[in-house]
Amino acid sequence: MADSFVEMLIALLIFGIPGAALAVRFVLRPMLREIADAIRSGRGDLSPDLERRLLELEEGQRLTNEQLEQLIEAERFRQQLESGEKTR
């Protein structure tokens, strides 16, 4: 049983990791190239698809920042409750 596990692990290392790396390269490379080209040329010449992607990324970043601020505030409130301090 241990031998079959080792063989599966070796097969994964030999075929799986390079295969995953190639897949990521061919999937992400065109998108990253478009974004890099857009950054170089400025936002005025963006394709509609790329503009949509950038807007989605910006919106996701904004939502993440808002959630982070809420978590920070909740943690401060929890610490105040545990320490017995009065809230504002």
C-alpha angles and dihedrals in degrees: 000000000000090000092056090049091052091048091051090048092050091048090050092051093046099043109011103055097045090044092052091046092053092048092051091047094053094042100044102032097074092047093047091047091054092049093047091049090049092051091050095049098040130246096282095078100047122137114240091248093052092045089053091050092050092048090051090050091049092048091049090050091049092050091047091052091049092050091048091052090050091051092049091050092047091050091050090050092049091050091050091051092049093048093047095239119149116247122232 
